[in-house]
Amino acid sequence: MKKLLLLTATTTLLLAGCSRDYTPVAGASGEDIYKGACMECHEAIEGKDNIFYELDAQKKNTDFFADKISSGSLLMPKFPNITGDNLKAVSQYALDHSIDK
Ligand code: HEC
């Protein structure tokens, strides 16, 4: 049982903390990109329609989102193919669907 748990934890880390090759189709909106790339992990906050993040004031800006998408983290994959206008559009969409912590 312990071994199984460890294996599951390791696999999750390996799968998440890397890079996704998701590439937006031409003309994709911020919403399209969000649904294609982010929604599997970032669903709406319970009890709130279409609100995905609860953020501190210093994180409530598009730069924070763009940075997170481009750099990822230990647990979140980075998205090297979301760039330029697509990166702006999905960052704005995510910000528009965030509330204050
Ligand atoms: C495989 C799952 C996964 C996907 C896909 C994913 N994320 Fe994440 N994301 C995470 C995890 C896990 C965290 C929490 C750890 C961290 O902050 O790095 C996180 C954290 C974040 C945070 C920080 C929230 C906070 O409260 O500080 C933002 C912003 C974010 N993700 C945006 C996005 C956006 C936008 C996308 C789509 C382009 C995306 N994520 C796709 C797993 C994912």
Backbone and ligand atoms as CSV (ligand in chain L), in Angstrom:
chain,resi,resn,atom,element,x,y,z
A,1,MET,N,N,0.841,-1.216,0.000
A,1,MET,CA,C,0.000,0.000,0.000
A,1,MET,C,C,0.864,1.250,0.000
A,2,LYS,N,N,1.878,1.268,0.883
A,2,LYS,CA,C,2.777,2.422,0.927
A,2,LYS,C,C,3.465,2.610,-0.421
A,3,LYS,N,N,3.886,1.473,-0.971
A,3,LYS,CA,C,4.594,1.518,-2.251
A,3,LYS,C,C,3.693,2.080,-3.343
A,4,LEU,N,N,2.432,1.653,-3.309
A,4,LEU,CA,C,1.479,2.105,-4.325
A,4,LEU,C,C,1.276,3.614,-4.213
A,5,LEU,N,N,1.155,4.086,-2.966
A,5,LEU,CA,C,0.972,5.527,-2.743
A,5,LEU,C,C,2.157,6.312,-3.287
A,6,LEU,N,N,3.350,5.807,-2.984
A,6,LEU,CA,C,4.573,6.471,-3.413
A,6,LEU,C,C,4.637,6.517,-4.933
A,7,LEU,N,N,4.262,5.395,-5.548
A,7,LEU,CA,C,4.293,5.306,-7.004
A,7,LEU,C,C,3.325,6.320,-7.605
A,8,THR,N,N,2.127,6.390,-7.006
A,8,THR,CA,C,1.125,7.330,-7.509
A,8,THR,C,C,1.626,8.761,-7.374
A,9,ALA,N,N,2.219,9.082,-6.217
A,9,ALA,CA,C,2.710,10.440,-5.988
A,9,ALA,C,C,3.810,10.780,-6.988
A,10,THR,N,N,4.712,9.845,-7.214
A,10,THR,CA,C,5.824,10.098,-8.125
A,10,THR,C,C,5.305,10.305,-9.547
A,11,THR,N,N,4.380,9.446,-9.948
A,11,THR,CA,C,3.847,9.559,-11.305
A,11,THR,C,C,3.159,10.901,-11.493
A,12,THR,N,N,2.382,11.315,-10.492
A,12,THR,CA,C,1.673,12.588,-10.588
A,12,THR,C,C,2.673,13.731,-10.770
A,13,LEU,N,N,3.733,13.711,-9.979
A,13,LEU,CA,C,4.757,14.743,-10.073
A,13,LEU,C,C,5.394,14.757,-11.456
A,14,LEU,N,N,5.723,13.575,-11.931
A,14,LEU,CA,C,6.385,13.478,-13.227
A,14,LEU,C,C,5.485,13.991,-14.339
A,15,LEU,N,N,4.214,13.639,-14.260
A,15,LEU,CA,C,3.283,14.039,-15.299
A,15,LEU,C,C,3.026,15.534,-15.283
A,16,ALA,N,N,2.904,16.104,-14.082
A,16,ALA,CA,C,2.494,17.493,-13.970
A,16,ALA,C,C,3.682,18.447,-14.133
A,17,GLY,N,N,4.754,18.203,-13.429
A,17,GLY,CA,C,5.854,19.160,-13.375
A,17,GLY,C,C,6.725,19.127,-14.607
A,18,CYS,N,N,6.117,19.227,-15.763
A,18,CYS,CA,C,6.929,19.212,-16.975
A,18,CYS,C,C,6.345,20.209,-17.963
A,19,SER,N,N,6.286,19.805,-19.198
A,19,SER,CA,C,5.898,20.736,-20.236
A,19,SER,C,C,4.747,20.145,-21.034
A,20,ARG,N,N,3.763,20.966,-21.395
A,20,ARG,CA,C,2.648,20.498,-22.216
A,20,ARG,C,C,2.833,21.057,-23.622
A,21,ASP,N,N,2.528,20.204,-24.612
A,21,ASP,CA,C,2.699,20.722,-25.975
A,21,ASP,C,C,1.391,21.268,-26.555
A,22,TYR,N,N,0.421,21.550,-25.691
A,22,TYR,CA,C,-0.822,22.172,-26.162
A,22,TYR,C,C,-0.494,23.399,-27.021
A,23,THR,N,N,-1.087,23.455,-28.198
A,23,THR,CA,C,-0.878,24.596,-29.088
A,23,THR,C,C,-2.242,25.152,-29.515
A,24,PRO,N,N,-2.502,26.427,-29.252
A,24,PRO,CA,C,-3.800,26.993,-29.632
A,24,PRO,C,C,-4.001,26.957,-31.145
A,25,VAL,N,N,-5.231,26.706,-31.588
A,25,VAL,CA,C,-5.534,26.786,-33.020
A,25,VAL,C,C,-5.600,28.266,-33.414
A,26,ALA,N,N,-5.441,28.545,-34.698
A,26,ALA,CA,C,-5.473,29.929,-35.168
A,26,ALA,C,C,-6.800,30.574,-34.799
A,27,GLY,N,N,-6.752,31.784,-34.290
A,27,GLY,CA,C,-7.963,32.518,-33.948
A,27,GLY,C,C,-8.621,32.087,-32.653
A,28,ALA,N,N,-7.951,31.260,-31.864
A,28,ALA,CA,C,-8.528,30.798,-30.600
A,28,ALA,C,C,-8.710,31.978,-29.648
A,29,SER,N,N,-9.825,31.991,-28.925
A,29,SER,CA,C,-10.051,33.043,-27.928
A,29,SER,C,C,-9.411,32.627,-26.616
A,30,GLY,N,N,-9.327,33.582,-25.687
A,30,GLY,CA,C,-8.796,33.262,-24.363
A,30,GLY,C,C,-9.596,32.143,-23.723
A,31,GLU,N,N,-10.906,32.179,-23.935
A,31,GLU,CA,C,-11.777,31.160,-23.348
A,31,GLU,C,C,-11.473,29.782,-23.960
A,32,ASP,N,N,-11.307,29.740,-25.289
A,32,ASP,CA,C,-10.975,28.472,-25.955
A,32,ASP,C,C,-9.693,27.876,-25.367
A,33,ILE,N,N,-8.699,28.737,-25.231
A,33,ILE,CA,C,-7.397,28.265,-24.748
A,33,ILE,C,C,-7.525,27.789,-23.306
A,34,TYR,N,N,-8.259,28.579,-22.506
A,34,TYR,CA,C,-8.439,28.185,-21.105
A,34,TYR,C,C,-9.098,26.805,-21.017
A,35,LYS,N,N,-10.144,26.621,-21.823
A,35,LYS,CA,C,-10.856,25.334,-21.771
A,35,LYS,C,C,-9.984,24.194,-22.275
A,36,GLY,N,N,-9.151,24.470,-23.246
A,36,GLY,CA,C,-8.299,23.427,-23.804
A,36,GLY,C,C,-7.091,23.103,-22.949
A,37,ALA,N,N,-6.562,24.119,-22.254
A,37,ALA,CA,C,-5.271,23.913,-21.598
A,37,ALA,C,C,-5.338,23.900,-20.074
A,38,CYS,N,N,-6.290,24.588,-19.485
A,38,CYS,CA,C,-6.228,24.845,-18.041
A,38,CYS,C,C,-7.336,24.148,-17.250
A,39,MET,N,N,-8.487,24.027,-17.891
A,39,MET,CA,C,-9.698,23.589,-17.192
A,39,MET,C,C,-9.555,22.208,-16.549
A,40,GLU,N,N,-8.774,21.320,-17.139
A,40,GLU,CA,C,-8.657,19.974,-16.567
A,40,GLU,C,C,-8.145,20.035,-15.127
A,41,CYS,N,N,-7.339,21.027,-14.813
A,41,CYS,CA,C,-6.831,21.152,-13.441
A,41,CYS,C,C,-7.493,22.297,-12.683
A,42,HIS,N,N,-7.859,23.367,-13.377
A,42,HIS,CA,C,-8.425,24.536,-12.707
A,42,HIS,C,C,-9.894,24.699,-13.064
A,43,GLU,N,N,-10.726,23.987,-12.356
A,43,GLU,CA,C,-12.173,24.112,-12.562
A,43,GLU,C,C,-12.702,25.271,-11.731
A,44,ALA,N,N,-13.982,25.556,-11.893
A,44,ALA,CA,C,-14.588,26.642,-11.126
A,44,ALA,C,C,-14.503,26.335,-9.628
A,45,ILE,N,N,-14.281,27.376,-8.848
A,45,ILE,CA,C,-14.289,27.264,-7.391
A,45,ILE,C,C,-15.686,26.832,-6.962
A,46,GLU,N,N,-15.728,25.937,-6.002
A,46,GLU,CA,C,-17.015,25.391,-5.591
A,46,GLU,C,C,-18.005,26.486,-5.219
A,47,GLY,N,N,-19.190,26.393,-5.775
A,47,GLY,CA,C,-20.233,27.351,-5.456
A,47,GLY,C,C,-20.171,28.636,-6.269
A,48,LYS,N,N,-19.153,28.766,-7.122
A,48,LYS,CA,C,-19.028,29.991,-7.932
A,48,LYS,C,C,-18.948,29.602,-9.403
A,49,ASP,N,N,-19.846,30.204,-10.187
A,49,ASP,CA,C,-19.858,29.915,-11.619
A,49,ASP,C,C,-18.713,30.622,-12.312
A,50,ASN,N,N,-17.930,29.883,-13.070
A,50,ASN,CA,C,-16.930,30.535,-13.917
A,50,ASN,C,C,-15.897,31.368,-13.176
A,51,ILE,N,N,-15.657,31.072,-11.899
A,51,ILE,CA,C,-14.567,31.723,-11.174
A,51,ILE,C,C,-13.550,30.638,-10.853
A,52,PHE,N,N,-12.334,30.854,-11.325
A,52,PHE,CA,C,-11.338,29.782,-11.227
A,52,PHE,C,C,-10.267,30.035,-10.172
A,53,TYR,N,N,-10.038,31.304,-9.823
A,53,TYR,CA,C,-8.936,31.618,-8.914
A,53,TYR,C,C,-9.383,32.611,-7.856
A,54,GLU,N,N,-8.791,32.452,-6.679
A,54,GLU,CA,C,-8.972,33.395,-5.589
A,54,GLU,C,C,-7.568,33.884,-5.276
A,55,LEU,N,N,-7.292,35.135,-5.556
A,55,LEU,CA,C,-5.894,35.585,-5.541
A,55,LEU,C,C,-5.642,36.765,-4.619
A,56,ASP,N,N,-4.423,36.795,-4.051
A,56,ASP,CA,C,-3.953,37.967,-3.326
A,56,ASP,C,C,-3.817,39.122,-4.308
A,57,ALA,N,N,-3.876,40.338,-3.760
A,57,ALA,CA,C,-3.824,41.535,-4.613
A,57,ALA,C,C,-2.590,41.539,-5.525
A,58,GLN,N,N,-1.445,41.118,-5.001
A,58,GLN,CA,C,-0.219,41.221,-5.820
A,58,GLN,C,C,-0.181,40.200,-6.959
A,59,LYS,N,N,-1.068,39.214,-6.907
A,59,LYS,CA,C,-1.113,38.229,-7.996
A,59,LYS,C,C,-2.199,38.547,-9.022
A,60,LYS,N,N,-3.069,39.512,-8.691
A,60,LYS,CA,C,-4.199,39.769,-9.593
A,60,LYS,C,C,-3.809,40.666,-10.754
A,61,ASN,N,N,-2.978,40.130,-11.629
A,61,ASN,CA,C,-2.611,40.862,-12.838
A,61,ASN,C,C,-2.214,39.853,-13.927
A,62,THR,N,N,-2.251,40.303,-15.176
A,62,THR,CA,C,-1.997,39.365,-16.277
A,62,THR,C,C,-0.547,38.878,-16.277
A,63,ASP,N,N,0.383,39.698,-15.773
A,63,ASP,CA,C,1.788,39.267,-15.735
A,63,ASP,C,C,1.954,38.015,-14.887
A,64,PHE,N,N,1.236,37.975,-13.777
A,64,PHE,CA,C,1.345,36.800,-12.906
A,64,PHE,C,C,0.888,35.549,-13.662
A,65,PHE,N,N,-0.236,35.661,-14.374
A,65,PHE,CA,C,-0.747,34.510,-15.130
A,65,PHE,C,C,0.210,34.124,-16.250
A,66,ALA,N,N,0.665,35.120,-17.004
A,66,ALA,CA,C,1.538,34.847,-18.143
A,66,ALA,C,C,2.809,34.143,-17.672
A,67,ASP,N,N,3.332,34.601,-16.540
A,67,ASP,CA,C,4.537,34.025,-15.976
A,67,ASP,C,C,4.335,32.568,-15.577
A,68,LYS,N,N,3.213,32.331,-14.922
A,68,LYS,CA,C,2.898,30.979,-14.460
A,68,LYS,C,C,2.741,30.032,-15.660
A,69,ILE,N,N,2.070,30.495,-16.701
A,69,ILE,CA,C,1.827,29.670,-17.889
A,69,ILE,C,C,3.153,29.370,-18.595
A,70,SER,N,N,4.020,30.369,-18.671
A,70,SER,CA,C,5.287,30.189,-19.388
A,70,SER,C,C,6.319,29.408,-18.582
A,71,SER,N,N,6.273,29.564,-17.243
A,71,SER,CA,C,7.311,28.939,-16.422
A,71,SER,C,C,6.842,27.679,-15.712
A,72,GLY,N,N,5.539,27.541,-15.463
A,72,GLY,CA,C,5.043,26.403,-14.705
A,72,GLY,C,C,5.605,26.409,-13.299
A,73,SER,N,N,5.578,25.252,-12.671
A,73,SER,CA,C,6.140,25.117,-11.322
A,73,SER,C,C,6.414,23.643,-11.113
A,74,LEU,N,N,6.786,23.301,-9.921
A,74,LEU,CA,C,7.035,21.890,-9.628
A,74,LEU,C,C,5.787,21.056,-9.936
A,75,LEU,N,N,4.614,21.640,-9.676
A,75,LEU,CA,C,3.371,20.881,-9.822
A,75,LEU,C,C,2.577,21.232,-11.064
A,76,MET,N,N,2.853,22.380,-11.634
A,76,MET,CA,C,2.094,22.777,-12.823
A,76,MET,C,C,2.988,22.742,-14.061
A,77,PRO,N,N,2.479,22.141,-15.140
A,77,PRO,CA,C,3.301,22.124,-16.361
A,77,PRO,C,C,3.424,23.518,-16.960
A,78,LYS,N,N,4.490,23.748,-17.685
A,78,LYS,CA,C,4.577,25.003,-18.434
A,78,LYS,C,C,4.062,24.766,-19.847
A,79,PHE,N,N,3.679,25.863,-20.521
A,79,PHE,CA,C,3.078,25.765,-21.857
A,79,PHE,C,C,3.898,26.583,-22.849
A,80,PRO,N,N,4.971,26.003,-23.367
A,80,PRO,CA,C,5.863,26.775,-24.245
A,80,PRO,C,C,5.213,27.209,-25.557
A,81,ASN,N,N,4.093,26.564,-25.957
A,81,ASN,CA,C,3.468,26.933,-27.237
A,81,ASN,C,C,2.340,27.952,-27.091
A,82,ILE,N,N,2.087,28.400,-25.857
A,82,ILE,CA,C,1.127,29.502,-25.678
A,82,ILE,C,C,1.964,30.773,-25.552
A,83,THR,N,N,1.970,31.571,-26.603
A,83,THR,CA,C,2.855,32.744,-26.642
A,83,THR,C,C,2.104,33.949,-27.206
A,84,GLY,N,N,2.739,35.090,-27.169
A,84,GLY,CA,C,2.248,36.308,-27.821
A,84,GLY,C,C,0.802,36.647,-27.485
A,85,ASP,N,N,-0.004,36.875,-28.531
A,85,ASP,CA,C,-1.400,37.263,-28.334
A,85,ASP,C,C,-2.197,36.172,-27.624
A,86,ASN,N,N,-1.861,34.915,-27.886
A,86,ASN,CA,C,-2.557,33.814,-27.218
A,86,ASN,C,C,-2.300,33.843,-25.714
A,87,LEU,N,N,-1.049,34.112,-25.348
A,87,LEU,CA,C,-0.684,34.185,-23.931
A,87,LEU,C,C,-1.427,35.340,-23.265
A,88,LYS,N,N,-1.491,36.472,-23.968
A,88,LYS,CA,C,-2.221,37.635,-23.438
A,88,LYS,C,C,-3.693,37.294,-23.264
A,89,ALA,N,N,-4.283,36.654,-24.290
A,89,ALA,CA,C,-5.724,36.394,-24.274
A,89,ALA,C,C,-6.097,35.439,-23.141
A,90,VAL,N,N,-5.346,34.383,-22.967
A,90,VAL,CA,C,-5.719,33.415,-21.924
A,90,VAL,C,C,-5.427,33.990,-20.540
A,91,SER,N,N,-4.382,34.806,-20.416
A,91,SER,CA,C,-4.080,35.445,-19.130
A,91,SER,C,C,-5.206,36.394,-18.743
A,92,GLN,N,N,-5.683,37.166,-19.732
A,92,GLN,CA,C,-6.779,38.109,-19.470
A,92,GLN,C,C,-8.048,37.348,-19.096
A,93,TYR,N,N,-8.325,36.267,-19.829
A,93,TYR,CA,C,-9.526,35.481,-19.538
A,93,TYR,C,C,-9.471,34.944,-18.109
A,94,ALA,N,N,-8.327,34.395,-17.723
A,94,ALA,CA,C,-8.189,33.817,-16.380
A,94,ALA,C,C,-8.310,34.909,-15.315
A,95,LEU,N,N,-7.699,36.064,-15.595
A,95,LEU,CA,C,-7.784,37.178,-14.639
A,95,LEU,C,C,-9.234,37.647,-14.481
A,96,ASP,N,N,-9.947,37.740,-15.615
A,96,ASP,CA,C,-11.345,38.170,-15.578
A,96,ASP,C,C,-12.223,37.186,-14.798
A,97,HIS,N,N,-11.740,35.982,-14.622
A,97,HIS,CA,C,-12.500,34.974,-13.891
A,97,HIS,C,C,-11.840,34.641,-12.553
A,98,SER,N,N,-11.262,35.679,-11.947
A,98,SER,CA,C,-10.653,35.533,-10.627
A,98,SER,C,C,-11.321,36.497,-9.666
A,99,ILE,N,N,-11.261,36.171,-8.387
A,99,ILE,CA,C,-11.780,37.087,-7.372
A,99,ILE,C,C,-10.705,37.323,-6.321
A,100,ASP,N,N,-10.930,38.348,-5.488
A,100,ASP,CA,C,-9.975,38.668,-4.415
A,100,ASP,C,C,-10.006,37.604,-3.339
A,101,LYS,N,N,-8.839,37.350,-2.815
A,101,LYS,CA,C,-8.740,36.413,-1.709
A,101,LYS,C,C,-9.215,37.087,-0.426
L,1,HEC,C1,C,-1.766,19.392,-14.893
L,1,HEC,C2,C,-2.538,20.331,-14.111
L,1,HEC,C3,C,-2.470,21.809,-14.434
L,1,HEC,C4,C,-2.744,22.441,-15.636
L,1,HEC,C5,C,-3.091,21.797,-16.949
L,1,HEC,C6,C,-2.641,23.871,-15.372
L,1,HEC,N1,N,-2.315,24.084,-14.062
L,1,HEC,FE1,FE,-2.164,25.889,-13.142
L,1,HEC,N2,N,-1.632,24.964,-11.396
L,1,HEC,C7,C,-1.582,23.593,-11.207
L,1,HEC,C8,C,-1.203,23.314,-9.833
L,1,HEC,C9,C,-1.028,21.926,-9.232
L,1,HEC,C10,C,-1.019,24.577,-9.212
L,1,HEC,C11,C,-0.620,24.840,-7.746
L,1,HEC,C12,C,0.860,24.854,-7.592
L,1,HEC,C13,C,1.482,26.128,-8.040
L,1,HEC,O1,O,1.035,27.210,-7.639
L,1,HEC,O2,O,2.421,26.055,-8.827
L,1,HEC,C14,C,-1.298,25.584,-10.222
L,1,HEC,C15,C,-1.269,26.940,-9.998
L,1,HEC,C16,C,-1.677,27.916,-10.886
L,1,HEC,C17,C,-1.743,29.328,-10.610
L,1,HEC,C18,C,-1.393,29.991,-9.277
L,1,HEC,C19,C,-2.638,30.155,-8.441
L,1,HEC,C20,C,-2.335,30.810,-7.109
L,1,HEC,O3,O,-3.280,30.848,-6.280
L,1,HEC,O4,O,-1.223,31.267,-6.859
L,1,HEC,C21,C,-2.203,29.933,-11.737
L,1,HEC,C22,C,-2.455,31.419,-11.928
L,1,HEC,C23,C,-2.410,28.911,-12.727
L,1,HEC,N3,N,-2.087,27.697,-12.179
L,1,HEC,C24,C,-2.876,29.133,-13.997
L,1,HEC,C25,C,-3.002,28.153,-14.981
L,1,HEC,C26,C,-3.415,28.433,-16.340
L,1,HEC,C27,C,-3.831,29.791,-16.852
L,1,HEC,C28,C,-3.381,27.236,-17.003
L,1,HEC,C29,C,-3.650,26.977,-18.465
L,1,HEC,C30,C,-2.782,27.640,-19.429
L,1,HEC,C31,C,-2.980,26.206,-16.044
L,1,HEC,N4,N,-2.760,26.815,-14.844
L,1,HEC,C32,C,-2.876,24.853,-16.330
L,1,HEC,C33,C,-1.874,22.623,-12.135
L,1,HEC,C34,C,-2.193,22.858,-13.463
